[in-house]
């Protein structure tokens, strides 16, 4: 009996053991399944994170390269920092919005596919871990194309919420510039299934982007604190399913502006290096002193080596693809002639100032024509030159001046056939020299103060004429000379009368007009997109120039023949930039904020005066707001950027 009871108990225990093993197996199986799901979710996250970062980098490079992209594909002058519109029909190219609407259709902001194939994007048909194309939205302040200003003060307008609905970035104050979204697999969106089969379904963002309460990732409103994007993933804790499986990467305003600042500083650097290479001497231009408050014309002040960069914001004498004229510059207008009479070069004014302080604009649409508004009335002059015919040794001016006309050349008059020079030697005649050829050169200058006139550029006729650069000096700026056609009648005219075997007057003459050179101050040539839109002659300006300063070592100022500077003595110092601090020759500084005083010397930021200011601490941080040779590339209180040119 006991034996039977024992067998029964053993069977019961075996059954319990089997059941126990089955239970454990179920737990193990469930745990294994959960681990597989977690691993798969993690792998999807890592894949999406990688492709989103790649797409973001491509977008930032697009912002950096935008000036060359706009010029290459649209023939327009636009500054860096612009982003493409979303692709709304799914081929991968950027959308084609109304430029005034800035990627906004029907009053609502656009959300579309990531424009991987847009002109200048240089990317690929990227897919997320669910093999879906990425989605994208852009702030109206950064959308391309636009005519608005983009500089260090531009703010994003897209609001971002975290998974609890709390605001991370407020688009009504300072939102983000763009978002890129990996949509993930289709889910129920507020109880409605996302469908992605037909063409219309595939261009509807609601079939890819998710909804969380009032937050709809398929649509947003610019500059709205309550509307925007919500970050995923968000789980339904009761069902264990996703409410939001959108994986989003943010493109912040600071990141886009950093690329725009970098491109701007490098454009300035190139312009300054080109200037240095062209002038024929290792020196930098005199700069525009910060004492000026009006940069309607970008001139410079002799003796200033710390200040704004004087510029024309266009190319001297070259055709501007946008057809825009340059910003006016103030310059003395110089005239240089090189007359060729019977094979001889007749000296003329070399060079003479024919108008001081003229306002000069390069009408680049006409290929380098000058429009000149003189500041002073011009004057004319007549000069006489002689040479002998039989033994020519070059032209000389008829001196001394007695009668101030051609009779001054008769002081060494010759009679044909006599072989003897008669008259009064003028001190320039050597043995057996006779003034047998005479030229009268008339420089007529009838400039009227304040009355503009235009000079047509001779390069249109003769493309091999070289530009001639005069380097700057301790007391003057660099000048660039280009040949211009002589138009009759005109405000500037150069004519000559020639007499072979000088008679009692210039009766036997050959006369004609000449091509001559005009010289204007030569400054670094910056692109038009750096202009101030208020004072510029076009709408493409971005007001970068207000927030940039340059400085260079005293040993590289005009009039000083330097090979290098001495560290710690006359070199510039750039702290917190790595390497040797005090051996720099030339630097550029850009203020990352320049509408507020941000140098910490005021408890409350005070708005700067409208337009340009002569107060450095209205523009730069406290480490860079004084006119000296020391700069700070980084500090806790410093958001200025410093670029070492050399």
C-alpha positions as CSV (number, residue, x, y, z in Angstrom):
1,X,0.0,0.0,0.0
2,X,2.7,2.4,0.8
3,X,4.5,1.3,-2.3
4,X,1.5,2.3,-4.4
5,X,1.2,5.6,-2.7
6,X,4.9,6.2,-3.3
7,X,4.5,5.5,-7.0
8,X,1.6,7.9,-7.2
9,X,3.5,10.6,-5.6
10,X,6.5,10.1,-7.9
11,X,4.3,10.4,-11.0
12,X,2.8,13.5,-9.6
13,X,6.2,15.1,-9.0
14,X,7.3,14.1,-12.5
15,X,4.2,15.8,-13.9
16,X,4.8,18.9,-11.9
17,X,8.5,18.9,-13.1
18,X,7.5,18.7,-16.7
19,X,4.9,21.4,-16.3
20,X,7.5,23.5,-14.6
21,X,9.9,23.0,-17.4
22,X,7.2,24.0,-19.9
23,X,6.6,27.2,-18.0
24,X,10.2,28.1,-17.9
25,X,10.5,27.4,-21.6
26,X,7.6,29.7,-22.3
27,X,9.2,32.4,-20.2
28,X,12.5,31.9,-22.0
29,X,10.8,32.0,-25.4
30,X,9.0,35.2,-24.5
31,X,12.2,36.7,-23.2
32,X,14.1,35.6,-26.3
33,X,11.4,37.2,-28.5
34,X,11.5,40.4,-26.6
35,X,15.3,40.5,-26.9
36,X,15.1,40.0,-30.6
37,X,12.7,42.8,-30.9
38,X,14.8,45.1,-28.8
39,X,17.9,44.2,-30.9
40,X,16.0,44.8,-34.1
41,X,14.6,48.2,-32.9
42,X,18.1,49.2,-31.8
43,X,19.6,48.2,-35.2
44,X,16.8,50.2,-36.9
45,X,17.6,53.2,-34.7
46,X,21.3,53.0,-35.5
47,X,20.7,52.7,-39.2
48,X,18.3,55.7,-39.1
49,X,20.7,57.7,-37.0
50,X,23.5,57.1,-39.5
51,X,21.5,58.1,-42.6
52,X,19.9,61.1,-40.9
53,X,23.4,62.3,-39.9
54,X,24.6,61.8,-43.5
55,X,21.6,63.8,-44.8
56,X,22.1,66.5,-42.3
57,X,25.8,66.9,-43.3
58,X,24.7,67.1,-47.0
59,X,22.2,69.8,-46.1
60,X,24.8,71.8,-44.2
61,X,27.2,71.6,-47.1
62,X,24.4,72.7,-49.4
63,X,24.1,75.8,-47.2
64,X,27.8,76.4,-47.3
65,X,28.1,76.0,-51.1
66,X,24.9,77.9,-51.9
67,X,26.5,80.9,-53.6
68,X,28.2,78.7,-56.3
69,X,25.0,76.6,-56.6
70,X,22.8,79.7,-57.2
71,X,25.3,81.1,-59.7
72,X,25.7,77.8,-61.6
73,X,22.1,76.8,-61.8
74,X,20.1,80.0,-61.6
75,X,22.6,82.7,-62.6
76,X,21.8,84.7,-59.5
77,X,23.9,86.2,-56.7
78,X,22.8,84.7,-53.4
79,X,24.6,84.3,-50.1
80,X,25.4,81.1,-48.1
81,X,23.0,79.7,-45.5
82,X,20.1,78.9,-47.7
83,X,18.4,75.5,-47.7
84,X,16.4,73.7,-50.4
85,X,12.6,73.5,-50.5
86,X,11.1,70.0,-49.8
87,X,10.4,67.7,-52.6
88,X,6.6,67.5,-52.9
89,X,6.3,65.1,-55.8
90,X,8.8,62.5,-54.8
91,X,11.4,62.4,-57.6
92,X,14.1,63.6,-55.2
93,X,14.6,67.1,-56.5
94,X,13.8,70.3,-54.6
95,X,10.3,71.7,-54.9
96,X,9.6,74.8,-57.0
97,X,7.8,77.2,-54.7
98,X,6.6,80.8,-55.2
99,X,9.9,82.7,-54.2
100,X,7.8,85.2,-52.2
101,X,6.1,82.4,-50.2
102,X,9.4,80.8,-49.2
103,X,8.4,77.2,-49.6
104,X,4.9,77.9,-48.3
105,X,1.9,76.7,-50.3
106,X,-1.6,77.9,-49.6
107,X,-0.6,79.6,-46.4
108,X,0.6,76.4,-44.8
109,X,4.2,75.4,-44.4
110,X,5.3,72.6,-46.7
111,X,6.5,69.2,-45.5
112,X,8.0,67.0,-48.2
113,X,10.5,64.4,-49.1
114,X,14.2,65.1,-48.5
115,X,15.5,66.7,-51.7
116,X,18.5,64.4,-52.2
117,X,18.7,65.1,-55.9
118,X,18.3,68.9,-55.8
119,X,20.8,71.0,-57.7
120,X,23.9,71.3,-55.6
121,X,22.8,68.8,-53.0
122,X,25.3,66.1,-54.0
123,X,23.6,63.2,-52.2
124,X,22.0,59.9,-52.9
125,X,18.6,58.3,-52.8
126,X,18.8,57.6,-49.1
127,X,16.4,55.2,-47.3
128,X,15.6,54.5,-43.7
129,X,15.7,51.1,-42.0
130,X,12.2,50.4,-43.4
131,X,13.3,51.2,-46.9
132,X,11.4,54.5,-46.9
133,X,12.7,57.8,-48.2
134,X,13.4,60.5,-45.7
135,X,11.1,63.5,-45.1
136,X,12.0,67.1,-44.5
137,X,10.8,70.5,-43.6
138,X,12.5,73.9,-43.6
139,X,12.1,77.2,-41.8
140,X,10.8,80.0,-44.0
141,X,13.7,82.2,-42.9
142,X,16.2,79.8,-44.5
143,X,14.2,78.6,-47.5
144,X,15.6,78.8,-51.0
145,X,14.8,80.7,-53.1
146,X,14.2,83.8,-51.0
147,X,15.1,87.5,-51.0
148,X,15.4,87.9,-47.3
149,X,18.6,88.6,-45.4
150,X,20.5,85.6,-44.0
151,X,23.3,86.4,-41.6
152,X,24.4,85.8,-38.0
153,X,21.1,87.2,-36.7
154,X,18.7,85.0,-38.7
155,X,16.5,82.8,-36.6
156,X,14.8,79.5,-37.3
157,X,11.0,79.4,-37.1
158,X,10.3,75.6,-36.5
159,X,9.0,74.6,-33.0
160,X,10.2,71.3,-31.5
161,X,8.5,69.3,-28.7
162,X,9.9,66.4,-26.8
163,X,8.0,63.1,-26.1
164,X,6.0,64.7,-23.3
165,X,4.9,67.7,-25.4
166,X,7.2,70.2,-23.7
167,X,8.8,72.8,-26.0
168,X,12.5,72.4,-26.7
169,X,12.8,75.0,-29.4
170,X,10.2,77.8,-29.7
171,X,9.7,78.8,-33.3
172,X,8.0,82.1,-32.3
173,X,11.3,83.1,-30.6
174,X,14.2,81.0,-31.8
175,X,13.3,77.7,-33.5
176,X,15.3,75.3,-35.6
177,X,16.2,75.8,-39.3
178,X,15.1,72.4,-40.6
179,X,14.2,68.9,-39.6
180,X,14.9,65.6,-41.4
181,X,12.7,62.6,-40.6
182,X,13.0,58.8,-41.0
183,X,9.3,57.8,-41.1
184,X,9.7,54.1,-40.2
185,X,7.0,51.5,-41.1
186,X,3.4,52.4,-41.5
187,X,1.3,52.5,-38.3
188,X,-2.1,53.5,-37.2
189,X,-2.2,57.3,-37.1
190,X,-4.8,58.4,-34.6
191,X,-6.7,55.2,-35.4
192,X,-6.4,55.6,-39.2
193,X,-4.0,53.3,-41.0
194,X,-1.2,54.8,-43.0
195,X,-1.4,53.7,-46.7
196,X,1.6,53.9,-49.0
197,X,0.6,52.0,-52.1
198,X,-0.6,54.5,-54.7
199,X,1.2,57.6,-56.1
200,X,-1.1,60.0,-54.3
201,X,-0.7,58.1,-51.1
202,X,3.1,58.2,-51.4
203,X,3.3,62.0,-51.6
204,X,0.9,62.6,-48.7
205,X,3.0,63.2,-45.6
206,X,0.2,62.0,-43.3
207,X,0.8,58.4,-44.6
208,X,4.4,58.6,-43.3
209,X,4.6,61.1,-40.5
210,X,2.8,60.6,-37.2
211,X,0.3,62.3,-34.9
212,X,0.5,62.7,-31.1
213,X,-2.5,64.6,-29.7
214,X,-2.4,68.1,-31.2
215,X,1.1,67.6,-32.6
216,X,1.1,66.6,-36.2
217,X,4.5,65.9,-37.8
218,X,2.9,66.0,-41.3
219,X,2.2,69.7,-41.1
220,X,3.5,72.7,-39.1
221,X,3.2,76.5,-38.9
222,X,6.2,78.7,-39.0
223,X,6.8,80.9,-35.9
224,X,4.2,79.2,-33.8
225,X,5.0,78.1,-30.3
226,X,2.3,75.5,-30.1
227,X,2.6,73.9,-33.5
228,X,5.6,72.1,-34.8
229,X,7.2,68.6,-34.6
230,X,7.3,66.1,-31.8
231,X,10.2,63.8,-31.3
232,X,9.7,60.1,-31.4
233,X,9.6,57.3,-30.5
234,X,6.5,57.5,-28.4
235,X,4.9,54.2,-27.2
236,X,1.4,53.3,-26.2
237,X,2.0,51.7,-22.8
238,X,-1.3,49.9,-22.8
239,X,-0.8,48.1,-26.1
240,X,3.0,48.2,-26.5
241,X,2.7,49.7,-30.0
242,X,4.1,52.9,-31.3
243,X,2.1,56.1,-31.4
244,X,5.0,57.9,-33.0
245,X,7.8,56.1,-34.7
246,X,9.2,59.1,-36.6
247,X,13.0,59.4,-35.9
248,X,14.0,63.1,-36.3
249,X,17.3,64.9,-36.5
250,X,17.3,68.6,-36.0
251,X,19.3,71.1,-38.1
252,X,19.7,74.0,-35.7
253,X,20.0,77.6,-36.6
254,X,23.4,77.7,-35.1
255,X,24.7,74.9,-37.3
256,X,23.4,76.6,-40.5
257,X,24.7,80.0,-39.5
258,X,28.1,78.5,-38.7
259,X,28.4,77.2,-42.3
260,X,27.3,80.6,-43.6
261,X,29.8,82.4,-41.4
262,X,32.6,80.0,-42.6
263,X,31.7,80.6,-46.2
264,X,31.6,84.4,-45.7
265,X,34.9,84.6,-43.9
266,X,36.5,82.4,-46.7
267,X,35.1,84.7,-49.3
268,X,36.7,87.7,-47.6
269,X,39.9,85.8,-47.2
270,X,40.0,85.0,-50.9
271,X,39.3,88.6,-51.8
272,X,42.1,89.8,-49.6
273,X,44.6,87.3,-50.8
274,X,43.8,88.2,-54.4
275,X,44.4,91.8,-53.6
276,X,47.7,91.0,-52.1
277,X,48.7,89.0,-55.1
278,X,47.6,91.6,-57.7
279,X,49.3,94.7,-56.2
280,X,52.8,93.4,-56.8
281,X,54.0,94.0,-53.2
282,X,53.4,92.1,-50.0
283,X,51.0,94.4,-48.3
284,X,47.4,94.7,-47.3
285,X,44.9,97.6,-48.0
286,X,44.4,100.5,-45.8
287,X,41.1,99.7,-44.0
288,X,37.9,101.6,-43.3
289,X,38.0,103.2,-39.8
290,X,35.2,102.3,-37.4
291,X,34.7,106.0,-36.8
292,X,32.6,106.1,-39.9
293,X,28.9,105.5,-39.5
294,X,27.9,105.5,-43.1
295,X,29.1,102.8,-45.5
296,X,27.0,103.8,-48.4
297,X,30.4,104.0,-50.2
298,X,33.1,101.6,-49.0
299,X,36.3,103.7,-49.0
300,X,39.3,103.4,-46.8
301,X,41.4,105.7,-44.6
302,X,45.1,106.0,-45.1
303,X,46.9,104.9,-41.9
304,X,44.1,102.5,-40.7
305,X,45.1,98.8,-40.4
306,X,42.4,97.7,-38.0
307,X,38.8,98.2,-39.3
308,X,36.3,97.2,-42.0
309,X,37.5,95.8,-45.3
310,X,37.1,98.4,-48.1
311,X,35.3,96.7,-51.0
312,X,33.3,97.2,-54.1
313,X,31.2,94.0,-53.8
314,X,31.7,93.1,-57.4
315,X,34.5,92.4,-59.8
316,X,36.5,95.2,-61.3
317,X,36.0,95.3,-65.1
318,X,34.6,91.8,-65.3
319,X,31.1,91.0,-66.4
320,X,28.9,90.3,-63.4
321,X,26.6,87.3,-64.2
322,X,23.8,88.8,-62.2
323,X,24.0,92.1,-64.1
324,X,24.3,94.1,-60.9
325,X,26.4,97.2,-60.6
326,X,29.0,97.5,-57.9
327,X,28.6,99.4,-54.6
328,X,29.9,103.0,-55.1
329,X,33.5,103.7,-53.9
330,X,35.1,107.1,-53.3
331,X,38.3,107.6,-55.2
332,X,40.5,110.1,-56.9
333,X,40.2,109.6,-60.6
334,X,43.6,109.3,-62.3
335,X,44.4,109.6,-66.0
336,X,47.3,107.9,-67.7
337,X,48.1,108.1,-71.4
338,X,50.6,106.3,-73.6
339,X,50.4,108.0,-77.0
340,X,52.1,106.3,-79.9
341,X,53.2,108.9,-82.5
342,X,55.2,107.5,-85.5
343,X,56.3,104.7,-83.3
344,X,57.3,106.9,-80.3
345,X,55.7,106.9,-76.9
346,X,54.8,110.4,-76.0
347,X,54.7,111.0,-72.2
348,X,51.5,112.4,-70.8
349,X,50.3,112.9,-67.3
350,X,51.6,109.8,-65.4
351,X,49.3,109.8,-63.6
352,X,47.4,113.0,-62.9
353,X,44.3,113.3,-60.7
354,X,41.5,114.7,-62.9
355,X,38.9,114.5,-60.2
356,X,39.3,114.2,-56.4
357,X,36.8,112.3,-54.3
358,X,34.7,111.0,-57.2
359,X,31.9,108.5,-56.6
360,X,32.5,105.5,-58.9
361,X,30.3,102.6,-59.8
362,X,31.3,99.7,-62.0
363,X,28.3,98.9,-64.3
364,X,29.3,95.3,-64.7
365,X,26.3,94.5,-66.8
366,X,28.1,96.5,-69.5
367,X,31.4,94.7,-68.8
368,X,33.3,97.1,-66.7
369,X,31.9,100.5,-67.8
370,X,32.5,103.2,-65.2
371,X,29.8,105.6,-64.1
372,X,31.6,108.5,-62.5
373,X,30.1,111.4,-60.4
374,X,32.9,114.0,-60.0
375,X,33.2,115.8,-56.7
376,X,35.2,118.7,-58.3
377,X,35.2,120.5,-61.6
378,X,37.8,119.3,-64.0
379,X,40.5,121.4,-65.8
380,X,42.2,120.9,-69.1
381,X,45.8,121.3,-70.2
382,X,47.9,121.4,-73.3
383,X,51.5,120.0,-73.6
384,X,54.0,120.1,-76.4
385,X,56.7,117.5,-77.2
386,X,59.5,117.4,-79.8
387,X,61.9,114.9,-81.3
388,X,64.3,114.9,-84.3
389,X,63.5,112.9,-87.3
390,X,66.9,111.8,-88.6
391,X,68.4,110.5,-85.4
392,X,65.4,109.8,-83.1
393,X,66.1,109.2,-79.4
394,X,62.7,109.7,-77.9
395,X,60.2,112.4,-77.2
396,X,60.9,115.3,-74.8
397,X,58.6,118.0,-73.6
398,X,59.3,121.5,-75.0
399,X,60.9,123.5,-72.2
400,X,61.3,126.0,-70.8
401,X,57.7,127.3,-71.0
402,X,57.9,130.9,-72.3
403,X,54.9,131.4,-74.6
404,X,52.9,128.3,-73.3
405,X,52.1,127.3,-76.8
406,X,53.8,125.7,-79.8
407,X,56.2,128.6,-80.1
408,X,58.1,127.2,-77.1
409,X,59.2,124.4,-79.5
410,X,60.6,127.0,-81.9
411,X,63.4,127.8,-79.5
412,X,65.2,125.0,-81.3
413,X,63.7,125.6,-84.8
414,X,65.3,123.9,-87.8
415,X,65.1,125.1,-91.5
416,X,64.8,122.2,-94.0
417,X,67.9,121.6,-96.0
418,X,70.2,123.8,-94.0
419,X,71.2,121.0,-91.6
420,X,71.6,123.7,-89.0
421,X,69.5,124.2,-85.9
422,X,68.7,127.9,-85.3
423,X,66.8,129.6,-82.5
424,X,67.5,129.4,-78.8
425,X,68.6,126.1,-77.4
426,X,66.3,125.0,-74.6
427,X,68.9,123.0,-72.7
428,X,67.7,119.6,-73.8
429,X,69.3,119.7,-77.3
430,X,72.5,117.8,-77.7
431,X,75.1,118.2,-80.5
432,X,73.5,118.2,-84.0
433,X,70.0,117.7,-82.5
434,X,67.1,119.5,-84.1
435,X,63.4,119.6,-83.1
436,X,62.1,118.3,-86.5
437,X,58.9,116.6,-85.2
438,X,56.4,118.3,-82.9
439,X,53.3,117.0,-81.2
440,X,50.7,119.0,-79.4
441,X,48.7,116.9,-76.9
442,X,45.5,118.4,-75.5
443,X,44.0,116.9,-72.4
444,X,40.5,118.2,-72.2
445,X,38.7,117.7,-68.9
446,X,35.3,119.3,-68.6
447,X,34.0,117.4,-65.7
448,X,31.0,119.0,-63.9
449,X,30.8,118.5,-60.2
450,X,27.9,116.2,-59.3
451,X,27.1,115.3,-62.9
452,X,27.5,111.6,-63.7
453,X,29.1,110.4,-66.9
454,X,30.0,106.9,-68.2
455,X,33.2,105.6,-69.6
456,X,33.0,102.5,-71.9
457,X,35.5,99.9,-71.2
458,X,38.0,99.2,-74.0
459,X,38.2,95.5,-73.1
460,X,35.1,95.0,-75.1
461,X,37.1,95.9,-78.2
462,X,40.5,94.7,-77.2
463,X,40.4,91.8,-74.8
464,X,44.1,91.5,-74.4
465,X,44.6,94.8,-72.7
466,X,46.1,94.1,-69.3
467,X,45.1,95.8,-66.0
468,X,47.9,97.8,-64.4
469,X,48.1,97.9,-60.6
470,X,49.9,100.6,-58.6
471,X,50.7,99.3,-55.1
472,X,49.6,101.3,-52.1
473,X,52.0,103.6,-50.4
474,X,52.4,105.0,-46.9
475,X,50.3,108.0,-48.0
476,X,47.9,106.6,-50.7
477,X,45.8,103.6,-51.7
478,X,46.5,101.0,-54.4
479,X,45.1,102.0,-57.8
480,X,44.1,99.9,-60.7
481,X,44.2,101.2,-64.3
482,X,42.3,100.0,-67.2
483,X,42.1,101.3,-70.8
484,X,38.9,103.1,-71.9
485,X,37.8,104.2,-75.3
486,X,38.1,107.9,-76.1
487,X,34.6,109.1,-77.0
488,X,34.2,112.4,-78.8
489,X,32.6,114.6,-77.7
490,X,33.0,113.6,-74.0
491,X,33.9,114.9,-70.6
492,X,37.4,113.5,-70.9
493,X,39.2,113.9,-74.2
494,X,42.8,113.4,-75.3
495,X,43.8,114.5,-78.8
496,X,47.1,115.1,-80.6
497,X,48.3,117.2,-83.5
498,X,51.5,116.2,-85.3
499,X,53.8,118.2,-87.5
500,X,56.7,116.7,-89.4
501,X,59.5,119.3,-90.1
502,X,58.1,121.9,-87.8
503,X,56.9,125.0,-89.7
504,X,55.8,128.4,-88.3
505,X,52.6,126.7,-87.0
506,X,51.1,123.3,-86.8
507,X,49.8,123.4,-90.3
508,X,50.8,120.1,-91.7
509,X,49.1,117.9,-89.1
510,X,48.0,114.4,-88.4
511,X,45.4,114.3,-85.6
512,X,43.4,111.7,-83.8
513,X,41.9,110.4,-80.6
514,X,43.7,108.0,-78.3
515,X,42.8,105.2,-75.9
516,X,43.9,106.1,-72.4
517,X,43.8,104.5,-68.9
518,X,41.7,105.6,-66.0
519,X,42.8,104.6,-62.5
520,X,40.6,104.2,-59.4
521,X,41.3,102.9,-55.9
522,X,41.8,99.2,-55.9
523,X,40.1,97.3,-53.1
524,X,39.4,93.6,-52.3
525,X,36.6,92.4,-54.6
526,X,33.8,90.8,-52.5
527,X,30.7,89.1,-53.9
528,X,27.5,91.0,-54.1
529,X,25.8,88.9,-51.5
530,X,27.8,90.4,-48.7
531,X,26.2,93.8,-49.3
532,X,24.0,95.7,-46.9
533,X,20.5,95.5,-48.4
534,X,19.6,99.0,-47.3
535,X,22.4,100.8,-49.1
536,X,23.1,98.3,-51.9
537,X,21.9,98.7,-55.4
538,X,20.2,95.3,-55.4
539,X,18.2,93.1,-53.1
540,X,20.7,90.3,-52.6
541,X,22.6,91.8,-49.7
542,X,22.9,90.1,-46.4
543,X,24.6,92.8,-44.2
544,X,27.6,90.6,-43.4
545,X,30.0,93.6,-43.8
546,X,28.7,95.3,-40.7
547,X,30.0,92.5,-38.5
548,X,33.4,91.8,-39.9
549,X,36.7,93.4,-39.0
550,X,40.2,92.9,-40.2
551,X,43.6,93.6,-38.7
552,X,47.1,93.0,-39.9
553,X,50.7,93.4,-38.5
554,X,52.2,96.9,-38.8
555,X,55.1,95.5,-40.8
556,X,52.7,94.6,-43.6
557,X,51.0,98.0,-44.0
558,X,51.5,99.9,-47.2
559,X,54.9,101.6,-47.6
560,X,56.7,99.1,-45.5
561,X,58.9,96.5,-47.2
562,X,58.5,93.6,-44.8
563,X,59.3,89.9,-45.1
564,X,57.8,88.8,-41.8
565,X,56.8,90.1,-38.5
566,X,58.4,89.5,-35.1
567,X,56.3,87.4,-32.7
568,X,55.5,89.2,-29.5
569,X,56.6,92.6,-31.0
570,X,54.7,93.5,-34.2
571,X,52.7,90.4,-35.0
572,X,49.1,89.9,-34.1
573,X,48.0,87.6,-31.3
574,X,45.1,85.2,-31.5
575,X,44.5,83.5,-28.2
576,X,42.7,80.1,-27.8
577,X,43.2,79.1,-31.4
578,X,45.9,76.4,-30.8
579,X,49.5,76.5,-31.7
580,X,51.6,79.6,-31.4
581,X,49.4,82.6,-30.4
582,X,51.5,85.7,-31.2
583,X,52.9,85.1,-34.7
584,X,49.9,86.0,-36.9
585,X,50.2,88.5,-39.8
586,X,46.5,89.1,-40.8
587,X,43.2,88.0,-39.3
588,X,39.4,88.4,-39.9
589,X,36.8,88.5,-37.1
590,X,33.1,88.0,-37.6
591,X,30.5,88.7,-34.9
592,X,28.0,85.9,-34.5
593,X,25.5,88.5,-33.2
594,X,25.5,92.1,-34.2
595,X,22.1,93.7,-33.6
596,X,22.6,93.6,-29.8
597,X,25.4,94.7,-27.5
598,X,26.7,91.2,-26.5
599,X,30.0,92.0,-24.9
600,X,28.8,91.6,-21.3
601,X,29.5,95.2,-20.3
602,X,25.8,95.8,-20.0
603,X,23.5,93.8,-17.7
604,X,20.7,94.1,-20.2
605,X,21.4,94.0,-24.0
606,X,20.6,97.3,-25.6
607,X,19.6,97.4,-29.3
608,X,22.3,99.0,-31.4
609,X,21.5,102.1,-33.5
610,X,20.0,101.5,-36.9
611,X,22.5,100.9,-39.7
612,X,26.2,100.8,-39.2
613,X,27.8,101.8,-35.9
614,X,31.2,103.1,-34.9
615,X,31.0,101.4,-31.5
616,X,32.9,98.1,-31.6
617,X,31.2,96.9,-28.5
618,X,27.9,97.1,-30.3
619,X,29.2,94.4,-32.6
620,X,31.9,92.3,-31.1
621,X,32.4,90.5,-27.8
622,X,34.4,91.9,-25.0
623,X,37.6,90.1,-26.1
624,X,37.5,91.6,-29.6
625,X,35.8,95.0,-29.1
626,X,38.9,97.2,-28.8
627,X,41.2,98.3,-31.6
628,X,44.4,96.5,-30.8
629,X,46.5,93.6,-32.1
630,X,45.1,90.9,-29.8
631,X,42.1,88.7,-30.6
632,X,40.3,85.8,-28.9
633,X,39.2,82.9,-31.0
634,X,37.1,81.3,-28.2
635,X,35.9,82.1,-24.6
636,X,32.9,81.4,-22.5
637,X,31.6,84.9,-23.2
638,X,32.7,84.9,-26.8
639,X,30.8,83.8,-29.9
640,X,32.8,85.7,-32.4
641,X,34.7,83.7,-35.0
642,X,38.3,84.4,-35.9
643,X,39.9,83.3,-39.2
644,X,43.7,83.6,-39.5
645,X,44.5,84.7,-43.1
646,X,48.2,84.2,-42.5
